[in-house]
Amino acid sequence: NAVAMELALETKLSKKPVLEANDPIALTSEQQDKLDEHKIKTRIENEQYLRKHPEVSAMLSSFISEVLRRRPDDIREFAASYFCDPTLPEGITKQLEERFSNRT
C-alpha cells in the first residue's frame, strides 16, 4: 500500500533519537518501534475513514472559512452555534454535490 509505505518512510526519517539508557522515561528501541507502528496504523485508519466520509472534510473546511470570514470574538460560542445549526447537514450535502459535479 503506497500510503503505508509513505507513512513508514516519513516516520523513519523523522524519528527522534531514543533518550539515554539511564533515563527512566526513555523508550526502548522495541517500544519506539511499536509506537511507530501504532502511529502508522492509526494514520492509515484515519485516512481510510476520511476518504469514506468526505462530509468531514467539507464540514471542517466550511467551518474554517466561516471563522476566517467572520472572525468571531468568542470562537467556542461560534463553533457551538455553527455545528448545532439545523441547516448544516443540508449545506454540507449541497457543498459535496457541487464538489462531485465539478469533477465530472
mmCIF file of the C-alpha atoms, coordinates in Angstrom:
data_MODEL
# 
_entry.id   MODEL 
# 
loop_
_atom_site.group_PDB 
_atom_site.id 
_atom_site.type_symbol 
_atom_site.label_atom_id 
_atom_site.label_alt_id 
_atom_site.label_comp_id 
_atom_site.label_asym_id 
_atom_site.label_entity_id 
_atom_site.label_seq_id 
_atom_site.pdbx_PDB_ins_code 
_atom_site.Cartn_x 
_atom_site.Cartn_y 
_atom_site.Cartn_z 
_atom_site.occupancy 
_atom_site.B_iso_or_equiv 
_atom_site.pdbx_formal_charge 
_atom_site.auth_seq_id 
_atom_site.auth_comp_id 
_atom_site.auth_asym_id 
_atom_site.auth_atom_id 
_atom_site.pdbx_PDB_model_num 
ATOM 1   C CA . ASN A 1 1   ? 0.000   0.000  0.000   1.00 0.00 ? 1   ASN A CA 1 
ATOM 2   C CA . ALA A 1 2   ? 1.546   3.312  -1.107  1.00 0.00 ? 2   ALA A CA 1 
ATOM 3   C CA . VAL A 1 3   ? 0.122   5.286  1.818   1.00 0.00 ? 3   VAL A CA 1 
ATOM 4   C CA . ALA A 1 4   ? 1.565   2.814  4.322   1.00 0.00 ? 4   ALA A CA 1 
ATOM 5   C CA . MET A 1 5   ? 4.988   2.894  2.688   1.00 0.00 ? 5   MET A CA 1 
ATOM 6   C CA . GLU A 1 6   ? 4.990   6.689  2.586   1.00 0.00 ? 6   GLU A CA 1 
ATOM 7   C CA . LEU A 1 7   ? 3.999   6.924  6.255   1.00 0.00 ? 7   LEU A CA 1 
ATOM 8   C CA . ALA A 1 8   ? 6.588   4.345  7.264   1.00 0.00 ? 8   ALA A CA 1 
ATOM 9   C CA . LEU A 1 9   ? 9.331   6.250  5.456   1.00 0.00 ? 9   LEU A CA 1 
ATOM 10  C CA . GLU A 1 10  ? 8.169   9.550  6.942   1.00 0.00 ? 10  GLU A CA 1 
ATOM 11  C CA . THR A 1 11  ? 8.193   8.060  10.432  1.00 0.00 ? 11  THR A CA 1 
ATOM 12  C CA . LYS A 1 12  ? 11.667  6.588  9.990   1.00 0.00 ? 12  LYS A CA 1 
ATOM 13  C CA . LEU A 1 13  ? 13.053  9.879  8.638   1.00 0.00 ? 13  LEU A CA 1 
ATOM 14  C CA . SER A 1 14  ? 11.549  11.977 11.423  1.00 0.00 ? 14  SER A CA 1 
ATOM 15  C CA . LYS A 1 15  ? 12.390  9.509  14.166  1.00 0.00 ? 15  LYS A CA 1 
ATOM 16  C CA . LYS A 1 16  ? 13.824  11.228 17.203  1.00 0.00 ? 16  LYS A CA 1 
ATOM 17  C CA . PRO A 1 17  ? 16.806  9.590  18.847  1.00 0.00 ? 17  PRO A CA 1 
ATOM 18  C CA . VAL A 1 18  ? 15.970  7.377  21.797  1.00 0.00 ? 18  VAL A CA 1 
ATOM 19  C CA . LEU A 1 19  ? 16.896  9.086  25.066  1.00 0.00 ? 19  LEU A CA 1 
ATOM 20  C CA . GLU A 1 20  ? 19.839  7.862  27.030  1.00 0.00 ? 20  GLU A CA 1 
ATOM 21  C CA . ALA A 1 21  ? 19.581  4.373  28.533  1.00 0.00 ? 21  ALA A CA 1 
ATOM 22  C CA . ASN A 1 22  ? 19.676  5.644  32.119  1.00 0.00 ? 22  ASN A CA 1 
ATOM 23  C CA . ASP A 1 23  ? 16.728  7.977  31.514  1.00 0.00 ? 23  ASP A CA 1 
ATOM 24  C CA . PRO A 1 24  ? 13.713  6.399  33.276  1.00 0.00 ? 24  PRO A CA 1 
ATOM 25  C CA . ILE A 1 25  ? 11.241  7.894  30.777  1.00 0.00 ? 25  ILE A CA 1 
ATOM 26  C CA . ALA A 1 26  ? 13.113  6.844  27.645  1.00 0.00 ? 26  ALA A CA 1 
ATOM 27  C CA . LEU A 1 27  ? 11.539  4.290  25.342  1.00 0.00 ? 27  LEU A CA 1 
ATOM 28  C CA . THR A 1 28  ? 13.436  1.183  24.451  1.00 0.00 ? 28  THR A CA 1 
ATOM 29  C CA . SER A 1 29  ? 14.061  0.579  20.755  1.00 0.00 ? 29  SER A CA 1 
ATOM 30  C CA . GLU A 1 30  ? 11.355  -2.092 20.814  1.00 0.00 ? 30  GLU A CA 1 
ATOM 31  C CA . GLN A 1 31  ? 8.875   0.275  22.464  1.00 0.00 ? 31  GLN A CA 1 
ATOM 32  C CA . GLN A 1 32  ? 9.717   3.022  19.970  1.00 0.00 ? 32  GLN A CA 1 
ATOM 33  C CA . ASP A 1 33  ? 9.232   0.614  17.054  1.00 0.00 ? 33  ASP A CA 1 
ATOM 34  C CA . LYS A 1 34  ? 5.847   -0.480 18.433  1.00 0.00 ? 34  LYS A CA 1 
ATOM 35  C CA . LEU A 1 35  ? 4.842   3.140  18.924  1.00 0.00 ? 35  LEU A CA 1 
ATOM 36  C CA . ASP A 1 36  ? 5.899   3.983  15.352  1.00 0.00 ? 36  ASP A CA 1 
ATOM 37  C CA . GLU A 1 37  ? 3.902   1.020  14.006  1.00 0.00 ? 37  GLU A CA 1 
ATOM 38  C CA . HIS A 1 38  ? 0.870   2.132  16.016  1.00 0.00 ? 38  HIS A CA 1 
ATOM 39  C CA . LYS A 1 39  ? 1.171   5.694  14.680  1.00 0.00 ? 39  LYS A CA 1 
ATOM 40  C CA . ILE A 1 40  ? 1.369   4.448  11.099  1.00 0.00 ? 40  ILE A CA 1 
ATOM 41  C CA . LYS A 1 41  ? -1.597  2.111  11.573  1.00 0.00 ? 41  LYS A CA 1 
ATOM 42  C CA . THR A 1 42  ? -3.652  4.893  13.171  1.00 0.00 ? 42  THR A CA 1 
ATOM 43  C CA . ARG A 1 43  ? -2.828  7.369  10.401  1.00 0.00 ? 43  ARG A CA 1 
ATOM 44  C CA . ILE A 1 44  ? -3.787  4.831  7.728   1.00 0.00 ? 44  ILE A CA 1 
ATOM 45  C CA . GLU A 1 45  ? -7.073  4.059  9.506   1.00 0.00 ? 45  GLU A CA 1 
ATOM 46  C CA . ASN A 1 46  ? -7.794  7.786  9.853   1.00 0.00 ? 46  ASN A CA 1 
ATOM 47  C CA . GLU A 1 47  ? -7.055  8.365  6.153   1.00 0.00 ? 47  GLU A CA 1 
ATOM 48  C CA . GLN A 1 48  ? -9.333  5.488  5.157   1.00 0.00 ? 48  GLN A CA 1 
ATOM 49  C CA . TYR A 1 49  ? -12.126 6.827  7.366   1.00 0.00 ? 49  TYR A CA 1 
ATOM 50  C CA . LEU A 1 50  ? -11.810 10.349 5.948   1.00 0.00 ? 50  LEU A CA 1 
ATOM 51  C CA . ARG A 1 51  ? -11.882 9.005  2.383   1.00 0.00 ? 51  ARG A CA 1 
ATOM 52  C CA . LYS A 1 52  ? -15.119 7.151  3.175   1.00 0.00 ? 52  LYS A CA 1 
ATOM 53  C CA . HIS A 1 53  ? -16.620 10.258 4.798   1.00 0.00 ? 53  HIS A CA 1 
ATOM 54  C CA . PRO A 1 54  ? -15.903 13.328 2.649   1.00 0.00 ? 54  PRO A CA 1 
ATOM 55  C CA . GLU A 1 55  ? -18.508 15.233 4.663   1.00 0.00 ? 55  GLU A CA 1 
ATOM 56  C CA . VAL A 1 56  ? -15.957 15.559 7.491   1.00 0.00 ? 56  VAL A CA 1 
ATOM 57  C CA . SER A 1 57  ? -13.578 17.495 5.272   1.00 0.00 ? 57  SER A CA 1 
ATOM 58  C CA . ALA A 1 58  ? -16.410 19.567 3.817   1.00 0.00 ? 58  ALA A CA 1 
ATOM 59  C CA . MET A 1 59  ? -17.715 20.452 7.277   1.00 0.00 ? 59  MET A CA 1 
ATOM 60  C CA . LEU A 1 60  ? -14.319 21.434 8.631   1.00 0.00 ? 60  LEU A CA 1 
ATOM 61  C CA . SER A 1 61  ? -13.410 23.391 5.519   1.00 0.00 ? 61  SER A CA 1 
ATOM 62  C CA . SER A 1 62  ? -16.699 25.263 5.662   1.00 0.00 ? 62  SER A CA 1 
ATOM 63  C CA . PHE A 1 63  ? -16.277 25.956 9.380   1.00 0.00 ? 63  PHE A CA 1 
ATOM 64  C CA . ILE A 1 64  ? -12.745 27.310 8.968   1.00 0.00 ? 64  ILE A CA 1 
ATOM 65  C CA . SER A 1 65  ? -13.861 29.501 6.053   1.00 0.00 ? 65  SER A CA 1 
ATOM 66  C CA . GLU A 1 66  ? -16.656 30.953 8.170   1.00 0.00 ? 66  GLU A CA 1 
ATOM 67  C CA . VAL A 1 67  ? -14.324 31.552 11.114  1.00 0.00 ? 67  VAL A CA 1 
ATOM 68  C CA . LEU A 1 68  ? -11.868 33.423 8.891   1.00 0.00 ? 68  LEU A CA 1 
ATOM 69  C CA . ARG A 1 69  ? -14.635 35.358 7.167   1.00 0.00 ? 69  ARG A CA 1 
ATOM 70  C CA . ARG A 1 70  ? -16.489 36.373 10.345  1.00 0.00 ? 70  ARG A CA 1 
ATOM 71  C CA . ARG A 1 71  ? -13.567 36.415 12.814  1.00 0.00 ? 71  ARG A CA 1 
ATOM 72  C CA . PRO A 1 72  ? -15.751 35.853 15.895  1.00 0.00 ? 72  PRO A CA 1 
ATOM 73  C CA . ASP A 1 73  ? -14.534 37.088 19.277  1.00 0.00 ? 73  ASP A CA 1 
ATOM 74  C CA . ASP A 1 74  ? -15.868 34.009 21.048  1.00 0.00 ? 74  ASP A CA 1 
ATOM 75  C CA . ILE A 1 75  ? -14.730 31.074 18.902  1.00 0.00 ? 75  ILE A CA 1 
ATOM 76  C CA . ARG A 1 76  ? -16.264 28.488 21.250  1.00 0.00 ? 76  ARG A CA 1 
ATOM 77  C CA . GLU A 1 77  ? -19.681 30.084 21.078  1.00 0.00 ? 77  GLU A CA 1 
ATOM 78  C CA . PHE A 1 78  ? -19.372 30.445 17.310  1.00 0.00 ? 78  PHE A CA 1 
ATOM 79  C CA . ALA A 1 79  ? -18.368 26.773 16.938  1.00 0.00 ? 79  ALA A CA 1 
ATOM 80  C CA . ALA A 1 80  ? -21.265 25.617 19.111  1.00 0.00 ? 80  ALA A CA 1 
ATOM 81  C CA . SER A 1 81  ? -23.687 27.689 17.078  1.00 0.00 ? 81  SER A CA 1 
ATOM 82  C CA . TYR A 1 82  ? -22.171 26.599 13.758  1.00 0.00 ? 82  TYR A CA 1 
ATOM 83  C CA . PHE A 1 83  ? -22.225 22.869 14.455  1.00 0.00 ? 83  PHE A CA 1 
ATOM 84  C CA . CYS A 1 84  ? -25.685 22.959 16.086  1.00 0.00 ? 84  CYS A CA 1 
ATOM 85  C CA . ASP A 1 85  ? -27.242 24.796 13.140  1.00 0.00 ? 85  ASP A CA 1 
ATOM 86  C CA . PRO A 1 86  ? -30.092 22.586 11.876  1.00 0.00 ? 86  PRO A CA 1 
ATOM 87  C CA . THR A 1 87  ? -29.363 23.676 8.280   1.00 0.00 ? 87  THR A CA 1 
ATOM 88  C CA . LEU A 1 88  ? -25.753 22.433 8.426   1.00 0.00 ? 88  LEU A CA 1 
ATOM 89  C CA . PRO A 1 89  ? -26.454 18.929 7.017   1.00 0.00 ? 89  PRO A CA 1 
ATOM 90  C CA . GLU A 1 90  ? -28.278 20.404 4.032   1.00 0.00 ? 90  GLU A CA 1 
ATOM 91  C CA . GLY A 1 91  ? -25.479 22.891 3.375   1.00 0.00 ? 91  GLY A CA 1 
ATOM 92  C CA . ILE A 1 92  ? -22.808 20.200 3.547   1.00 0.00 ? 92  ILE A CA 1 
ATOM 93  C CA . THR A 1 93  ? -24.817 17.960 1.219   1.00 0.00 ? 93  THR A CA 1 
ATOM 94  C CA . LYS A 1 94  ? -25.050 20.807 -1.320  1.00 0.00 ? 94  LYS A CA 1 
ATOM 95  C CA . GLN A 1 95  ? -21.340 21.508 -0.996  1.00 0.00 ? 95  GLN A CA 1 
ATOM 96  C CA . LEU A 1 96  ? -20.491 17.839 -1.618  1.00 0.00 ? 96  LEU A CA 1 
ATOM 97  C CA . GLU A 1 97  ? -22.863 17.645 -4.599  1.00 0.00 ? 97  GLU A CA 1 
ATOM 98  C CA . GLU A 1 98  ? -21.206 20.720 -6.128  1.00 0.00 ? 98  GLU A CA 1 
ATOM 99  C CA . ARG A 1 99  ? -17.734 19.324 -5.451  1.00 0.00 ? 99  ARG A CA 1 
ATOM 100 C CA . PHE A 1 100 ? -18.542 15.992 -7.091  1.00 0.00 ? 100 PHE A CA 1 
ATOM 101 C CA . SER A 1 101 ? -20.438 17.516 -10.021 1.00 0.00 ? 101 SER A CA 1 
ATOM 102 C CA . ASN A 1 102 ? -17.400 19.694 -10.825 1.00 0.00 ? 102 ASN A CA 1 
ATOM 103 C CA . ARG A 1 103 ? -15.202 16.589 -11.054 1.00 0.00 ? 103 ARG A CA 1 
ATOM 104 C CA . THR A 1 104 ? -17.249 15.000 -13.832 1.00 0.00 ? 104 THR A CA 1 
# 
